[in-house]
Amino acid sequence: MVKECSPSLNRDSCASDTSVQIVDFSDNDPENPFNWPRWRKWTIAGLVTVATFMGNYGTITIVPAVPGILHDFDATNSDFYLTFLVSIWELGEAVGQFFVGPAAERFGRMPVFLVGNALFTLCSVGSALSVSVEMLTAFRFLNGCVNSTLTLSPNIIGDLFAPEHRGRAMAISVAVPLLGPFVAPVIGSYVNASMGWRWTVWVVVLVMATVTGLSCISFKETYKVKILQRRTDTLQRASTEEHFRSKYEAEQTGVKGILLSTIRPASMLFSCPKLFLVAMFNGLTYGISYLILTTLASVLQDVYHFDDGDIGNAYLARALGNVIAMLFYGLTSDRYLKHMQKKHGSSKPSHRLLHMLISSILLPVGLILYGWTARSTVHWVVPLIGTAIVGCSMILSMLPTNNYLVDTYEVHGASAVAAAMIVMSFSGTFFPLIGSPLYRSALGLGWGNSVLALITVLFIPPLALVLRSGSRSKSEGNFA
């Protein structure tokens, strides 16, 4: 016999001696993160946003300082290290996502967030104190491995805000950090010029140490599975006759449980077709974004003879595209969801993918504009508009990806987001490495971008089909 038991009910009134009482949140339960005060929700969201911003910022901030770094370490091959020091960080993120998502589902968001931030800060200290390019490379790889906020950020926002109020919060907490890679070259250039390359890393250390300290004071566990498990354990310890069980079954423990948790992101990626499609397109937009990010400087130097200061400012065009997309998504996402609820009586997670479909249309436009107008006979503002459109497309892909996965997979949302982040991180690793050979080949910038644009166009029909169908597949239901 199984009965539900809310915390407001007396145990004696819930069930008989032989019953199993299901522990769940009541409607206005103060321990349910959905019911927390707004100030607490936004305090946690703010800390997560800043931590994620610094994780993205740290990826790129040393790029303007690479020549100085190589000079200090008596190393050569500047073109290689310009992309490799970014790619090795992204490779670390790809490796780390196999563990961060499952760990957050097993131990809760709070310990993984706090430990991850502390380790991130320590690895950044190691980078700042590096005495060789090999040591710097190793610590940047470790930085990527422990950058837990990439996976945790959308899931923590999903924990705090109900679906109909989640779009705006998700837009802020995910899109603002994505400004990091575009702001970082600007700030990094000035910090490097005035204080040296090591201070580009010390800035990251100081901010992350502050965020970690504040998080230790104000952060609370947001994962409802862990909250209910703790409540269940408390009730069970207080009773010798009754049996309690959380609404969410505890995962298997021991070696087998850890193994199953670790392989879950990969299992979900290859067994859920919609997740695979969304992750592939999101990874493609991210990889193309990083390809342009790491090659834009050389293009502007070769074609328009920009100096270092002008190149740093040129990245702001991408940032502007990010901001426009963030505002558009924040203003329309929840409204569209409410419109679909009113029209059909309910909304579906796939309704989040409307903006991803828009992204799939914008991305080839931005690529073609950037690829075919970056020439001395065309004003430099035109190709920068193309990069802004690509930046806009990236945001309109990433935000619905995170919202869709959190809405669809619920308690296993961290593993679903981790699966998407693995694809994204591998794309961020390898796309910059192929950028220089692609653009310097016979294809050149124009035809090279045209090939990429053609690949992105192929995603439009299946994304439109998923948006139109809307129903949850059997494989999705198995993990939800």
Secondary structure by P-SEA (a helix, b strand, c coil): cbbbbcccccccccccccbbbbbbbccccccccccccaaaaaaaaaaaaaaaaaaaaaacccccaaaaaaaaaccccccccaaaaaaaaaaaaaaaaacaaaaaaaccaaaaaaaaaaaaaaaaaaaaacccaaaaaaaaaaaaaacccccaaaaaaaacccccccaaaaaaacccccccccaaaaaaaaaaacccaaaaaaaaaaaaaaaaaaaacccccccaaaaaaaaaaaaaaacccbbbbcccccccccaaaaaaaaaaaaaaaaacaaaaaaaaaaaaaaaaaaaaaacaaaaaaacccccaaaaaaaaaaaaaaaaaaaaaaaacaaaaaaaaaaacccccccccaaaaaaaaaaaaaaaaaaaccccccccaaaaaaaaaaaaaaaaaaaaaaaaaaaaacccaaaaaaaaaaaaaaaaaaccccaaaaaaaccccaaaaaaaaaaaaaaaaaaaaaaaaaccccaaaaaac
